[in-house]
Amino acid sequence: MPLAKDLLNPSPEEERRKCKLKRLVQQPKSFFMDVKCPGCYKITTVFSHAQTVVLCVGCSTVLCQPTGGRARLTEGLTPCSEHCNCPQP
């Protein structure tokens, strides 16, 4: 078992497990995502760690609910990805 550890080239799995401030390159774990409402098909931008209930602008459907950390999307909702051909707001 080698005692020397390469600090300049850590493995991706090791970096993923570290705290966001102790990584080699610091970056936040939060992000913004576009969510399409299943009722009116409008796209709403939602913060991943939202602290309030996010409602749809068109039909007032609950899109996500806050938890202690990351917001929980309502059942049946999926975030739109970049390759989705939805019209952007």
Secondary structure, 3 states (H helix, E strand, C coil): CCCCCCCCCCCHHHHHHCCCCCCCCCCCCCCEEEEECCCCCCEEEEECCCCCCEECCCCCCEEEECCCCCCEECCCCCEECCCCCCCCC
